[in-house]
Amino acid sequence: MRYLEGEEKILAEEYFSAAAEIAKQATCERSKCGTVIVREGRIIGSGFNSPAGNLESQRRCSAFKSDLHIKVTDKTCCVHAEQRAIMDALRRQPDRLSGAVLYFTRLNGNGEATESGRPYCTHCSKLALDTGISEFVLWHKEGISAYPTDEYNLLSYQYQE
């Protein structure tokens, strides 16, 4: 992991702003997240978190995660913002996904971008690895951090609340 500085940090802030705008479309009742995927200065994919198919019938936001079987590894009802952004990029520009950079943010209760959180999602990190995304960029209290995707994946498996 490395902290971004200078022009790279300024550009990241712009991409986080774009991801925050996308996150405003999220319909999840627990957390509103947004992602943009960038290659060579252009956004090639974007996504927000919402129930599968964006269908109200798939919503389980109020379910207790502890009620779900241990084999249910993703206890949310939502397709993650990162997953949607990757699918969007695969639909629109599949040849540009390899080597791209993923920017992830979440919104606070006032609808403003806030810290992204630490690497934790093995589903998203595996998908990013498989599609060739080179880095995950997250906003932490200490600064904007870029993680090589393989490092992000390893850290996601070490995550503990």
N, C-alpha and C positions, 0 to 999 in steps of 0.2 A: 504494500500500500504506500502511496505517496500523496502528500498534500499538494494541491494545485496552487500556483502562484502566478502573478503577472497576468499576461494576456490570456493564458489558459484558464485562469480563475474567472476572469471577466466573461469569457465565452461560456463557461460552465454556469455562471449565474444567469445568463440569458436562456440557456437550455432548461435550467430549473424553473425559470419563470414560465416557459412554454409548457413544461410538464405540469406545473401548478394549474395552468388554465385548463389543460386536459383533465386534471383531477376533479375539476368542478363538475364534470359530467358523471362522476361516480355515483352509484346509487346504494352502495354498501352502507348499512346503518352503524357499523363499528368504526370504519376508517375510510377516508377518501384519499386515494393514491393516484399518481400519474407518472407516466414514463414516456420519454422520447428516446429514440435511437438515432444517432447521428453518424454520418459517414462523410468525410471530406467537407465539413461545414454545412451539410444539408440534413434536415430531418427526413429520415426515410421510413419511419414507423412511429406510431404513438398508440397509447392505450391507457385505460382507466380501469379500476376494479369495480365489478358489478356481478350480480348473480349470473350463472351460466345461461347463455342465450339471452341475457338481459331480461329474463322472464321472472315475473313476480312469483310464479308457482315454484321456482327453484330456491326462493329465499329461505334461509335458516339462520339469519343473523342473531336471533334471540335464543337459539338452541344452546344448551350447555355443552361445551366441548368434551367435558368428562363423560357425557352420556354416550359418546360415539365409541365404537369398537377401536381397539388399539391399532388394527390394520388400516383404519382411516387415517392416513398420514397428513392430509390437508383438511383441517377441521372447519374451514370456512366454506361458504356456499359460493364464493366469488371466484371468477376467473381473475387472476392477478393482473395488475396493470402491466407488468413486465411481459407476461404471457401474451396479452392482447397486443402489445407493441411489437413483439416478435412476429406474431401471426400477421399483423398489418404490414410489416416490412417484407415478410415472405410473399404476401399477395402482391404488393406494389413494386418491390425492387429486390427480388430474391438474390440477384447476382451481386448486390452491394452490401449484404448483411455481414459477410465475413470481414473481420477487421473493424467493424463499427463499434461505437461506444454507446452504452446504455446509461441514461440519467434517470434516477428514481427519486421522487419526492412524495411527501404526504402533506395533507392540510390539517391545520388545527381546527378547533371548534368554531373559530371566526372565519374559516375559509382562507386562511393565509398559509403559505408554505412554511413548513417547519422542518426540524431535523428528520432525516430519513430513517434513522435507526441503524443498527449494526447488521452485517451480513447474517441472514438467518434462513432464507428460503432455499432449500435444496432443490425443490421443483424448478424454480426459476433459474438457479445457477446451472443445473444440468442442461436445461433447454438452451441457455445462452452458450454453454460450452459446445453443445452439439451443433449449433448454427454458426459458430465461429466468431461470436461477439468477443472483442478483445478486452474490454474493460467495463466494469460497473462503476459509476460515479455516484457517490452518496454525500449528503451534507451532514456533517457531525458538528457538535459544539466546538470542537477543536479546529474545524475548517472543512473545506471541500476535499474529499478523499477519492482517489482513483485506485481501484483494485483490479489487478489482472484477473480475468475471469476464473482461471484455475485457483488462484488464491482465495477469491470470493467463495468458490465452491467448497474448498477445504474449511474455511472459517464457518460457513453455513452449517457444516456437519458438527462443528464444535460448539455451536450456539447453545446457551442455556439461559433461561429467563432468570 
